[in-house]
């Protein structure tokens, strides 16, 4: 039997997604890490950085419109993705509060993009999480040239390093080492940022489970928050990533507002059964 499943290919600043909308019509079977990995493969699948699955809300009584689940290209399910949230806001077409693994977030589509309320950042060591208690404002750890990061959880965990030149850091080699360090039991997203002005940062991100990325919305949020806390920049902050700019607004004690573009690339269908067989699902 063949199940032709529709998908929507979208991206935010070049960070690309395969979106499966199962809000009305459920998938033939539960999504697995192996299935997500097969669909994300750029040679034998559709190809994406993340697979985004939209499902009915588990808490409609709380005013949640639907649930968004995110799987990285390696098949691991993660709590949050800011770029995906903007893409989903564009797809949904109206303001909404949705569920994610990192908690509820508020979406508002804009012309050519969206504004997302990413919630309140967390700084406690056990909320990152870290393997043991440590000051997350300036962690007394380092990996080669990268030292003294700040740790922030914005729905998923981030380590932020401020450097003179973000482009000069060998993030392709240091990123996976830091991501998998035992200090981070849930692994970590690795951000290297340099100051470009009083309200402007340049940022590169090694994304947990996806590798070097053209853009990372939660990374931009975490980095802007860290820079504001350290007094390096003033809100709102323009964060320039390889794929383009995001604007992050945050006042200590408040929630993080992220604004930026998103776009639909194309739509299509795939044979669920053929992919499930290949993925061993």
Secondary structure by P-SEA (a helix, b strand, c coil): cccbbbbbbbbcccccccccccccccccccccaaaaaaaacccccccccbbbbbbccccccccccbbbbbbccccccccccaaaaaaaaaaacbbbbbbccccbbbbbbccccccccccccccccccccccccccccccccccccccbbbbbbccbbbbbbbccccccccccaaaaaaaaccccccbbbbbbbbbccccbbbbcccccccccccccaaaaaaaaaaaaaaccccccbbbbcccbbbbbbbcccbbbbbbbbbbbcccccccaaaaaaaacc
